[in-house]
Amino acid sequence: MENKKIKWGILGTGRIAKVMATALQVVENSELYAVGSRTKIKADEFASEFNILTSYGSYEELVRDAEVDIIYIATPHNLHLENALLAMNNGKHVLCEKPVGVNRNEVETLIKKAKEKKLFLMEALWSRFLPNIIKTKELIESGEIGDIKLLTAVFCIKSNNGQDHRHFNLDLCGGTILDIGIYNIFLSMLLLGKPQDFSAIAGLSEQGGDNTCSYTFKYEKDTLAVMYSSFLVESPIVAEIHGTKGKIVLEHVWFCPGKVKVLYNDGREQIFDFDVKSNGYEYEAEEAANCILSGKTQSDLWSWNNSLELVAMMDSIRKECGVVYPKHDF
């Protein structure tokens, strides 16, 4: 069992698929074995770029390959449910790009299928597995900066794409909340838990998607998490956690591999740095492979319940802001 390698198939050939293909090159217990695209030409080009043995011109062919153990789903949000069900119905474990489903109902459907088929399923929230994020959680839980009173997180990028792009197209479940805001929401819930209350307001496009959004979570003991996401402006993508003894700063770009800076009230400073083998996506791939080799159907670090709580929070924020996905919210 120690020598067994998990054979991966990548479903989709876009930017994020290439990021994962790069990361899988350094994952010791894994082999990038196959790729599937909607056209054979794209699949062949992808396979050539990453030295992949097998390529398919359809997703159906990919998931029917008996050699493939797990499918990494790298398609747009609106296709995650369909693609993940296709993989699991063909007996494949699944690592699905975030959000694993665009609403709670979709996530529950996928979890039900994973239980039925006794398969591993995990949302590919890659930041959860990064050393800097894990260290931040450890520092807070150990009381290093005292009682937490304020968390701030920002993820704003200027998107120059048109209204048909997935950033804005409501049929593709566009908007900032599911695409980039999810990172802010994840961080707050990872470090502080489910909020007691929240408020949210969004600037909506003509289609009704959130071009920009502000959301605040309220916790016990006057603790707040204040977060922003936008496709309209560039800003430093920084997160800070303020406690009674000091603060933790996750500098630009905070949800990626990086340093953890601790600034204490007495003027001391401590910096934690980490070596990363590739681009950081290798950590979630290693977790998925290790879980499969251990016979687990879900990860202890990012469980099915974690995904359910996250998507339920995003559902509530969208409802508060009036964001509805016509083809998905019933």
N, C-alpha and C positions, 0 to 999 in steps of 0.2 A: 504493500500500500504506500510505503514511503516514496517509492520510485514512480508511482503513477502520476501521469500528467493529465490535467483536464484539457480537453480539446474544445477550443472556442470557435464559434461561428459569429461573424458580425453581420447584422441585418441592417443594411443601409450603407451608403458610401459618401456621406457628406462630411463636413468639417469635424464633427465630434467623433465620427467613426474613425477618422484618421488619427485623432488624439489618442483614442483607446488602442488602435493598432500599434501606435508607437510605444505606448506604455507596456503592452503585452510582451514586447521583445525582451523585457527585463524581469518578467515574472517567472520564477524558477519552476513552479509547479504547474505551469500552463504552456499550451502550444496554440498559436493562432493558426487554425487549420483550414478555415473556409470563410468565404464572404458571399453574400447574396445581395443583388441589386435588382431594380426593375428592368434593367437592360443588361445583356451579356457584355456589351462593350464596356460599360462602367465597371462591372464586376471584374472583368479581365484587367482593366487599367489599375484598379485598386489592388488586385492580387499581385500584379507585377511590381507595383511600388513597394509593397510590404513583404514580398517573397512568400506569398500564401499559396499553398499547394492546390487548393480547390476553389473554383469560382462558379457561381450560378447566376443565371439571368432572371431568376424569380425568387421570391421569398419562400414559396412553397417547396421548391427544390432544395433550398438550404436546410429547412427544418426537417426534411425527410431523409437527410444524410445520416445514416446510422452511426457514423464515426463521431459526429458532433455531440458533445456533452451539454454545452451551455450556449445559449444565444444572447449576445449583447445587442440590445435594441437601440438603434441610433437614429430613429426616424422622428419627425415632428410630433408635438404633444398629442395632436388629435388622432394619431395612428397607434399610440401606445397600447391601448386596450386591444384593438384588433390584432396587432402584431404579437403581443405577449400571449394572447389566447391561442393564436396559430402555433406558436412555439410549444406551449405547454400541452396542447392537444396532440402534438406529435412527440410527446415524451421528453421535451427538452427543459432543462433548468433555464432560468431567465435572470439576467441582470438588465434592467430597463432604465434608460435615461430618465432623469427627473423631469416633471413629476410622473410617477409611475402610472397615474391616472389623473384625469383633469377634474374629477370630483370624487366625493367619498363613495358614491355608488360604484364607480368604475374600479376603485381600489378594492372595495369589498368583493366585487366580482372576480378580480384576479386572485385575491387571497383564497376565496372559495375554490377556485380551480386548482391552485397550488396544493391545497389540503386534499382535494379529491384525487389528484394525480401523485401525491406524495413527492412533490418537486420543490427544489429550492427556488425562491423568488426574492429578489431584493431591488429596491429602488436605488438607482446609481447616484446617490447624493455624495459625490466624491469627497467633498470637504469634510464630512464626518470622520473620514479615515486618515486625514492628514496629521502628521506629527504636531504641527503648530496648534491645530484645533484641539487635539487630544490633550496637549500640554495646558492649554488655556482652561479647559474643563477641570483638569486636575488641580491647577492653581486655585481656582475659585472654590472647588469643593474642599480644599485643605484650609481655606480661610486666609490665604496668603495676602489678600487685599481687604480683608474684613468683610463686613456685610455689604452686599451689592445694593446700590441705590439707583444706578442709572446705567443703561446700556444704549449706545447709539450705533447704528449701522446704516451705511449708505451704499447703494449700488445704482449709479446713474451713468448711462452711456448715451451719446448722441447717435441715434440710428438714422442713417441717411437712406434707408430702404423705403420703397414705395408701399402703398396701402395693401398691396397683395402679398407682401412679405409676411412671414410667420410672426414677426414682431408686432404687426398691426392687424392682420387679417383675422377677424372674429371666427370665421369658419375653421381656421387652423388653431383656434384657442389662443389667439394673440393677446398682447398686453403685458405689462411689466410684472404683474403679481406672480404668474406662474413661471415666467421666464427668468427674471433676475430678482424680483422681490422675494422669491422662495428662499434665497440664501439668507436674507435678513431675518425672515420669519423662523427659519431653521435654527439660526444661531441663538435667537432669543429663547426658543423653546428647549434647545439643547442645554443651555446654561441656566435658565431660570424656570423652565417647566411651562405648563399651561397657564396662561394668564387668567386672573379673576374677571377681568373686563377688558374691553378694547374699544378703540374708535378708529375710523378710517374715512378718508376722503380722497377722491380721485378726479383727475382731469380726463374726460372721456373724448375719444375721437368721434367722427361722424358715424362710424360703424357701431360705436358703443363700447369699444375697448379702452382699457386704461393706458393712456399715454404716459401718465405720471401718477404716483400714488404716495400718500403719507398714511402711516398707521402707527398707533401707539398702544402698547400693552401695559396694563396695570397689574401689579403684583402686591403681595402683602408688604407691610412695613414701608409704605410710601415708595416702593420701587417701581420705576418706569423703564420701558424699552421704547425708544423713539426711532423710527426707521423711515427711510425714503427709497423709492425706486422711480426711475424715469428713463424714457427713451428720447427725451427732448434736449437734454443738456449733458455735458461732460462735467464730472466732479471727482475729487479724490475718493476712491473706493476704500474707505477706512472704517474700522469698527473699534470702539472703545468701551471698556467695562470699568465703571467707577465704583470703588468701594470705600469704606470708612478709613482704610489704612493706605489707600493708594489706587492706582489704576493700571489696567492692562491695555496696551495699544497694539492692535493688529493693523499694520500699515498697508499701504497700497500694494497690491490688490489683496484685500484681507482674506478672501475665501480660497486663495491659491496657496501653494507652499510658500512659506516665509518665516520671518522671525517673530518672536513674541517678546515684547518689551514691557517690563514691569517698572513703573515709576512710583516710588513710595513717598508718603507725605513728609518724611524726614530728609528728603533730598537724594536718597540712594536710588540707584538704577541697576536693573538686572536684565540682561538680554539672553534669550535662548535662541540658538540657531540649530538648524537641522540639515543633514545631508539627504538629498533626494536623488534616487537612481535615474529617474526619467522626468516625466512632466507632472507626477503626482497621482495620475489615474491608476498607477500600478497598485496603490494601496487598496482600493476597492476591489480590484481584480483579484489580488491575493486573498482578501477576505472571502470573496465568493468561492474561489477555488478551495480554500481551506475548509469552508463550511460544507461544501459538497463532498470532499474527501472524508470528512468527519460524519457524514450522514445527516447533517442538519438541513432543515428546510427554510430556516431563516437565520439572520445574523443577530447576535446578542448586541452588537454595537448599533445597528440600525434595523430594528425589528419591524414586523408588519404593523404592530401597534403604533410605532413611531410614525410610519407613513400615513396611517389612518388619522392620527392626531394632527399631523402637518396639513394634510389635504382638507380636513374639517375646518381648520383655522383659515385656510385660504378660501374655502367656500363661504365662510362667514364674512370675510373681508370683501369678497366679490359682491355678496348680497348687500352689504352695507353701502358699497359704492355703486351698485346698480349695474354690475357687469354680468351679462348672461351669454352663454355660448349656445346659440340656437339649436345646433345639431347634437348637443351633449347634455344640456341641463333640461330635465323633464319634470 
